[in-house]
C-alpha cells in the first residue's frame, strides 16, 4: 500500500513538473494557456452557467 501511495505522489509530481515546464515559459512570453478555440468555448460556458451567490 505504501508503494502505491509513493507511486501516485511521484506520478503527480512528474505531471506538475511537465505542465509547469510548458506553461510557465509560455506565460512569460505573453502567450495564453488556451488556444483561441478553447478560450471561446470557455467563455460560452461561463455565459451559460447559472449564477450562484
Secondary structure by P-SEA (a helix, b strand, c coil): caaaaaaaaaaaaaaaaaaaaccaaaaaaccccccaaaaaaaaaaaaaccccc
